[in-house]
Structures are given as structure tokens and as C-alpha cells.
Amino acid sequence: MTGTTLDDYTDRYARRVRGMTASEIRALFAVASRPEVVSLAGGAPYIAALPLDAVGEMLGRLGAEHGATTLQYGIGQGTLELRERICEVMALSGIDASCGASPDDVVVTVGGQQALDLVARLFLDPGDVVLAEGPTYVGALGVFQAAQAQVAHVPMDDQGLIPEALEVAIADLARAGRRVKFLYTIPTYQNPAGVTLSEERRERVLDICERAGLLVVEDDPYGQLGFETEAPRPLRARRREGVFYLSTFSKTFAPGLRVGWILAPHAVRDKLVIASEAQILCPSAYAQAAVTTYLATMPWREQLKTYREVYRERRDAMLDALDDMMPAGTTWTRPGGGLFVWATLPDGLDAKAMMPRAIAARVAYVPGTGFYADGSGSGNIRLNFSFPSPERIREGVRRLAGVMEQDIAMRRVFGQVDRPGVRRGRPGADTPGPDLA
């Protein structure tokens, strides 16, 4: 096929591939990684907070002393040693043996992303519907799109997913004859909104899904990264049947190792293993040994505290900078943990249209449209505070505020707005709350 073009392959694609589109976040990485750009875009953890010398020595010993096993094939479910350690990690959040957590029901995955893909492969047929918070994790949207499923968003407020809106969505879809398979939710320190589902709403959401016969897929990458208080117990700590619990070591240890897991209802465990073996044969034995050894030999609980302190400082730096510099009419969430702030722009500003001017001003963010299946969110942006230093965060917010002020001024010149002059300061009673719907 000498001289073939993209058009020569288009008709050969499987139907599930034709609708795939690039992630808006991934597309930003090439620009945002330039040293002159302050990136508030990605969700990278601050790996420099790890004891890198000790971790490096540990990884070297794994290869030198245990290479015959760590560099060999493994088993599809993951090593028993790691699955036992994962149960210890989950117990910190309240998911323990008393609620049915067992190494037998843990399946090790290549990061949280493969965990999502496995659940989609098991349960989604083309045309099925997934309920998800609006906005939601862009990586999940890509998985559901690849499975040829439709996503119906359920609105949130500052207490997380709104139970009444969930009931309405389920009823509306049932009347339309649509088949809903599960609720996908990030209830704790949500990505991208940063909000946490309240204690009272957790029970209501579970009750609603149980009555409707819906599975619940709980994604919990950030639950151990709370800043002020302990996070509410995960959904899986409350119900053992019908809830799939997904998590990862990417945010609490090392994303480069790509180790995550699923805690599944026992009846589904074997199907997950079969699906994983069909995809990857087995997860990396070396990566699993690295995580197992880290959990067994290093003070990982103290490291969690270090991450919390680092991220709290950076969260505070971002909130202070937003309070000081954002134009009037801008609102934002105030996360109690995790890595992200979700901001709503003043009326009339378009996050995607503003992006080239932001890059020219050497600051990057993620437009809100990437977090909605239907392209909503043009008036929102996601800001990350985990990776840049507090000083860089403040400088990035300063640059972003300048771009926003320029756009507001241009709109005023062309008669598109009749808002008063720019006002700085904390959002007050005259300023609407976070727009998460």
C-alpha cells in the first residue's frame, strides 16, 4: 500500500474507533510542558516529594536481587502479595474485611485507566447509557466513547452529585426506553470539580441505584489526599454488592509504574481476570514488586501525610491567588482534598476560545468542554495545583487573570457586555456560587 493516506484507512476502521477523539488534556501537554509556560493544566502528582534516593535504591535492588521473578511473566489477577497490601491500603479508608474486602476479589490493573476499561468491556454494549457526574473525568469519557456507550450527565453542587437529579435522569431514560448500565462516580475530591459527595447523599445515591437496579462504579484516586478532615467512607465501605471500587497508586506513589486495582463483587472477579488477560496477559511483575516493596519497607503512611501537606499549601496558594486576582463574576470551588479547582468564568467568556491567548501569555489550563460528553462547559476551566510551586501557581493565576480581563475589555468595546469594571476580591454574597450543573 505504497503512498497510502489516512483516507485509505478510514473505511477499514472498526465502528467503535470512528468516533474516537483526542483528549483535550493530552493535546495540551506539548505546549504546557514548555518551561516558560506555567501549567495549571495537567494532574501530575509532585513526585519530588518522595524520598527519591531511597526509592531509586529499592528499584535497583529489585532488578539485581530479584530479577529472575520481577522481570518474568506473572499471573493475570496480580500477585497475592500486592493484593494483600492493597487490602491494607483500602482499610485506611474503611474498606476492610468487615465489608467483604478480600485479596481474592482484588484484580491488579495497569493504572486506574485499565480498571475503567475492564468494567466497560464487561458491561457496556453499543448504545448503552452510563450516568456520570457533570463534569466528569475526561479519561472515563474516552473509555465509554470507545465502548460506543452514551454518557448522560447528572448535575452536581458543592455537596457533590444531586440525588434528586439522579432520580430524574433515571426516570427520564427509562421513559425513553434507554438502557442504563451503571453510575460512574468520583465521590471524593472529584476530578475535575474538587467537590466531595456529602455523607447523607452517599446513602441516598446508593439507595437510588439499588432501587433502579444500577451498578455503581466508584473511582477513588484521591480519597487519601484530604487536607482538613477525613474523607467520608467510600461507597464500597457501605455496600459490598453492586459496587465496583477502582483506585490507583498513581496519585499516592508513582504514576510511572502504572499500578491500579479493582475491588469487585466476588461473582464478577473471574470475568475481570479473563478480560484483563485478553488485553495485557498480565500486569507488570516488576511494577507490582516495586509497589509491594514500597508498601512493605518504606513509611508510606508518613509519605501520605507529606503529600497532604504539600498539596494543602499549594491549594491554599491557588485559592489565595484566585481571591486576590480574578475578575468580578468569576467563581470557583474550594476543594477539601485532591488536585483540582473548578472555576466558572464571567458571563460571555469562552474557555476554549480564550486558550490561544492564554498560551501566548504563557499560562495553560484545561477548558471545561473536555469534561462533558456533550461539549458543555465552555464557561468553565479546570486548574491543577499539585505540580507547580506556590510561587508558580500565583504567577500562573496572575497571567490568567490578565487574559480574562483583556477578553472582558474586548467584549465591552464591542458592546457584548454591559458589566461594570473589573472588581478584585473574594466572591461575596452578590456573586453566584460554583456552576457545576
N, C-alpha and C positions, 0 to 999 in steps of 0.2 A: 504494500500500500504506500509506495513511494509518493511523497508530496501530498499526503493527506492533510486535511484541515479539520478543525473542530466540527464543521458541519458534516463531515463524513462519518462521525461517530454518533451524532445526535440521535439518529433513528435506531441505533443499536442499544441505547441505554435502557435498563430496566425502568418500568414506570415509576418505581419508588425513588429513583435517582433524579428524575427530571425536575422535580420541584425543589431540589436541594439548593440552598443559597449559602453564601459565605457568612460567617459570624461577623457582626459589626465590630465586636471587640477584637477578634483576631486580625481583622483588616486594619485596625488602628496600631497594632504592635510595632510595625516597621517604622511608623512616624514617631510614636510615643517613646520608642527606645533611644531616640537621639539624645545625646547628653544635654543639649541646650533646651530641650522641651521638659517642662515639669509635667510629669504624667500623673494625673489623678484618675486614670482610665482603668488600668488592669486591676486584678485582685490578687497580686502576688504577696505571699507572706514575707516577713522580714527575716530571711534565713540567717543573716549575720548575727541575730540574737542567739543562735545556737552556739554551743561550745565546739566550734568547727575543728579545732585541733584534735580534740578527743573523738569527735565523730569520724574524722579522717583516719585516725589510728585504728578505730574499731573496724571501719570498712576495709582497711589494708589487711588486718588480721583475718577477716572473713575469707578473703581470697587466698592468703598464704597458708592458713592453717586448716581451712575447711572447704577449699576449692573443689575437692572431689565431689562434694554434695551441693554446695551453693551454686556451682556452675553447671549443674546437671539438670535434666528434666525433673519436674515434680508431679504432684497429683492435682487433678482439676479443681478440687474443693479448696485447696490451700493446705499448708502444713498444720498439723494438730497443735504444735507449739504456738504458732501465731494465733490460731483461733482461740486458744485458751487465754492468751494475752489480750486479745480483743475483748473477750468477755470481762476481763478485769477493767479495761478502759470503759466499757459501757456501764459497768456497775457504779462508776463515779457519778453517772447521770441518773441512776435509779433503775437501769435495765439490768436486772440480776436474775438469779435462779428462781426467785420467788415469783417472777412473772414469765418464766419459761425460757429465759436466755440460756442457751447451751452451745458449747463449741460444735456440737453435731449439726446445729441449724445455722451456722455461720458459713458463708461462702466468700472466700477472698477474691477480690476483683482487681483489675488494673485501674486503680483510681475509682473515684465516685462516678466517673462518666461511664465506665463499662457496667457498673451496677445499674445505672439508669437504663442502659441499652438492653441489658438482660431482662429486666422487668418488662420493657416494651416488647421485646421479642416473644416473651411468654404470653402476654395478654392482649396485645393490640392487633386487630385485623384492620385492613384498609377501610376507612370510613368511620371507625370507632371514634368516640369522643373522650378526651381527657379533660377533667376540670382542674384548673390551676389558678393560683392567685394572679391577680393582675396589678402590678407587673410580676414576672417570674424569671427564674434563672434561664439565661439565653441558651446554655448547653442542653437543658431539658427540652426546650423548644426545638432544637435541631434533631434530637433523638426522636421526638414524637412526629416531626415532619418526615423523617426518614422512614418511619413505620407507616406513613400515609394515614395518620390519625389527625383529627381536628382538635384544636385546643379551644375550650370555652373558658374565658377568664371570669373569676369571681372577685369582686372588689374588696379592698382592704381599707381599714382606717388605722389610727395609731395603736389599736389593740389587736391588729392582725386581721385575718380573714373574718368577714362578717357572716355569722351563721345564718341570719335571715336571707341574705343574698345567695348563700349556698342552697338553701331550700328552694328559693325561687328558680335558680338555674336548673336544679334537678327536675323540678316540676315542668318548666318550660321545655326542656329537652325531651322529657317523657311524652308530653303532648305532641311534640313534633315527630315522634317516632324514632328519635335518635338513640343509639345505644352507648351509654356512658359506662366505661370500664372501671375507672378509678379516679380518686382525687390525688393529685400530686401537690404536696405542700412542703414548704420550708418554714416550719412554725417558729423557729428560734433564731433571732438576729437575721432576718430574711435577706436574701440576695435577690433583688438589688435594694429593697426598701429600708432594710435595717430594723424593721419593727418586729415585735415578738407577740405571738398569739397568747392572749391572757389565759390565766388559769381556768377561769369559768368557761371561756369559749372552747377550750380544749375538749372538755367533756361534751359540750353541745355539738361540736363538729363530729366527734366520734359517734355520738348517738344518731345524728342525722345520716351519716354514711351507713351505719349499721341498719337503720330502718329502710334505707334505699337499696341495700344490697351492694354497696360500693366498697371496693378495696380502698385502702389508704396507703399511699407511698410517701413515707416521711423521710425527707432528705435533711440530714443534720450535720453539715460540715463544721458549723460554727458554735455549737452548743456549749463547748467548754471554753469559750473565749468571751465570757461575760465580764463586765467591768465593775459594776456596783454591787449587784446581788446575784445569788444563784439563779440560774435559769429555771423556769418551770420544768417539771418532769416531762420527758418526751412522751409522745402519744403511745409509743410502743411499750412504755413502762406501765401504761394504764390498760391496754388491751393486747392480748397475745395473738388472737386470731384476726385475720383480715388486715393486719398492719405489717407492711414491709419497712424495715428500718435500714436506711442507707447512710454510710458515713465514710470517712477517709482520713488518712494521716497527712494529707497534703497541706492542711492548714495548721496542724499541731506538731508536725515533724518536718517532712521534706517532700514537696510536690514532685521533685525529680525522680523519686523512687516509684511513684505511681502505684500505691497500695491503698486500696479501699476495701469495703466489705458490704455484704447484705446479711441482715438477720431476718430470716424468712419463716413464715409458718412451716411447721415440720413437713406437712404434706406436699409442699412445693419444692423443698430443698433439692431433691434428686433432679427435677426438671431444670432447675437453675444450673446445676453442675453440668448436666448434659449440654445445655445451651452454651455454657462457658467453654467447655471442651471443644465444641464445634467452632467457636470463634478463635480461641487462642491456645488450645490444647491444655495449657496450664499457666498459671501466673508465675512470674519470675521467682525462682528459688533464691536467687541472690538478694533481690529486693525484700522478699519475705524474711530471710535470715537477718538482714540489716535492721528491719523494724523490730523483729523479735529480740535481737541482741540489745538494741537501744532500750527497749522497754524492760529488759531483764537486768541490765547492768548500769544504766545511767539514771540520774534523778529526774525522770520525765515529768513527775508531778510539779517539781520546782520549776522546770522549764515552762510548763503551762502558766505558772504564776508570772514568770518573766515576760512571756508573750502578752499576757493580760495587761501588765504594767506598761509595756512599750506601746501597745495599741490604745490603751486608755489615754496616754499622753498625746498620741497623735490624733485620736478622736477629738480630744479637748482642743488641740491646736486648730483643727479644722472648724469646729463649731465656733470657737472664738473669732477666727478669721471671717467666717460667714456672717457672724453677728456684726462685726466691725465694718465690713466692706460691701456686702451685697446690696444691689439697688432695691428700692421700695417695691413691694409686690412679690418679692422672692420669698419662698418658704422652703423649709427642709425638715427632715426627720432628725431625731436626736437618739441614735441607737444606744442601747444598753450593752452592746457587745458586737462581735463580728468585725466586718471590714469596710462597711459602706454607709454612705449618707445618700439619700434620695432627695433631690431638690426639684421644686416646681418653679419654673421661670415666670417672670412678669407676663401679663397678658400680651399676646401678639408675638412673642419671641419664639422662634423655631430652633430647637436644639440641633437638628441636622443641618439646617441652612446656615447656622452660626458656626458650624465646626471648622470650615476653611479659615475663617477669620481668627478663630481660637488658635489653630495650628500656626498661623502666621504670627500670632502673639506669643507663641512658644508655650502653650498650655494645652493639655489633652484631657478629655472626659469621654464618657460614653453616652450618646444620645439615648433617650428613653425608648425610642422606637424599637430598639433591639430586644426589649424585654416583653414585647407584646406580639402575639401571633398575628394580630390583625393590623399591625402598623400603627397602633395608637401610641401615645406617649411622646408626641413631638414637642410638648411643652415641658418635658422632664429631662433631667440628666442624672447619671449615677457618678458619684465621686468616691474614690478609694483613698483611705488614709493609712493603710497598713504599711506601705512600702516607702513613701517619701519621708524624709526627716521633717520634724515640726517646722523648721525654717523654710524648707522647700514647699511644704503644704501652704504656708502663709503666702509665699511668693506666688504659688500657682493660683490661689484664690484671688490675689490682687490682680493678676493678669486676666483671669476670667471675668472678674467684676468690670474691668476696663472694657473688655469686648462687649459685655452686656450693655454697659452704659452707652457705648457707641451705637449699638443696634437700636436702643431706645431713642437716642437722639435722632437717628436717621428716620425712624418711623414718625417721630414728631414733626420733623421737617417736611415729610411728605404727607402729613395730615392723617396718618394711620392711627394715631392715638391722641387722646386729649388728657393724658395723665399729668399730674404736677411734676415738678422737678425731682431729681433723684434724692432719696432720703436714705441715710445710713442708720444702722442700729438694729436692735433685736426686734423680731416680728412681735407686734403687740396685739392688743385686742382688735385693732382695726385691720389686721392682716389675716386673711384666711389661713386655715390650717393646712397641713400637708395634703396634696392632691394625690391620693393613691387609688382612686377609682378608675 
